Amino acid sequence: MVTKLDRLARSVRDAHEIVDELAQRNVKLSIGGSVHDPTDPVGKLLFNVLAMVAEFESDLIRARTREGMKIAKAKGRLRGKKPKLSPAQEAHLVKLHDAGEHTTGELAELFSVARSTVYRAVQRAGHKTGPTAKR
């Protein structure tokens, strides 16, 4: 049973592929408590209408979200996630990395961050990271 059609598929095309596969298996679709036979002409019509409305609702939500984010960004309220390290901490981390006395894992533990944060900080500083880089 599917409570809402937009939970079943992301687009009308995707919904059709899923329903075609279900029809091949002789499975009837229950959407919101109503059973729909995808092989029946009325069932096909109803399913197509529901799929189009679900895709339309999804597109509206995306458009409104983008519009809201654009307005928030223009007002300076959309900043994203705060950095784990202050600029001074990041500079210190890069300095320790360049000295080559600590591994990436040790630096991550020392600054209480993930290794990926260390890699990004070093990369932002314009240094090479990865297996070929000096650790």
N, C-alpha and C positions, 0 to 999 in steps of 0.2 A: 504494500500500500504506500502511495506517495501522498503526502499531505498537501503539497503545492507543486504545480508543474515546474516552476522555476527552480525547484530543488532537484528535479530529475535531469534537466538539461540546461545548457547555457544559451542555446539558440534553437530556432525552428528546425534547422538542418540536423543538429545534434539530436533533437527530440525525435525527428523522423527516423533516424538511424536506430535509435534505441527501440522505438515502437516496432519497426520492421523486424528487428531481432526478436522481440517478444512475440510478435505475430507468428514468426516461423516456429517458435516453440509452443504455440497455442496457449499463450498466457494472456489473460485479460488484465487490463490496467485499472487499478482503483485509485482515483484521484479525489481527495477530499471526501471520501465515503461513497462516491458514485463509481460504479463499475462501468468501464468503457471497453467495448470490443473493437480493437483496431481494424478488424476485417469487415465490420459492418459499415455501410455508407454513412449513416448518421453518427456512428462512433468516430469515423474518420473526420467528418466535418467538425464535430464538437472538439475533438482533439486538436485539429488545426487552429481553430479559433482560440482555444485555451493556450496553445503554444505561442501564437502571435501576441496575445495579450501579455503573457508572462515575459516574453522577450522585450516587448514595449516597456513594461514596468521596470525591467532590469536596466534598459537603456536610459530611462528617465532618472533612475537613482544614480547611475554613473554620471550623467550630465549635471545633475544637481550637486553631486559631490565635487566634481571638478570646478563648478562655478563657485561653490562655497570656499574651496581651497584657494581659488584665485583671489577672491575678495579678502580672505584672511591674510594672504600673502601681501596684498596691496596695503593692508592696514598694519602690516608688521607683526601679525599675531601667529603666523605660521613659521616656526623656526626649526622644527624637527627635534630629534633626540639630542639631549645635552651630551657633550663629550665626556668620556670617562676621565680623561686627563686634562689638567689645566695646561696652558701654553708653556709654563715654566717646567711642569712635570714632563711634558712631551719633549722639550729641549734636553732635559736631563737624561731621559731615556735614550734619546738619539746619541747623546754624548757617550753614554755607557756602552751602547751598541757599537759605536765607532771605535771605542777603545779595544773591543774584541775580547774582553775579559769574561763576559757572561754570554750564555746561550740565550736564544729567544725565550725558551721555557723559563729560565731563571729570571729574565727581565720581566716576564709576565707575572711570575709569582711575586717578585719584589714590588711591583707596582699594583698588584691585585687586579690585574686585567687579563683578558684572554690573549693567547698568542696572536690571534688575528689583529688585535688592537696594536700590538707591538709592530707587526708587519706593516700595517697602515701608517703608523706614525713614522716609521723609517722611510717608507715609500714617499710620504708627503714631504719629508726632508730632502728628497731627491737622491736617495741611496738605493742600491740594489738589494733585493731581498730574495730569499729562496735558497735552494740547495747549493747553488754555485756561489752565493754571497758569503763573505767573511762573517763568522759568528763570533 
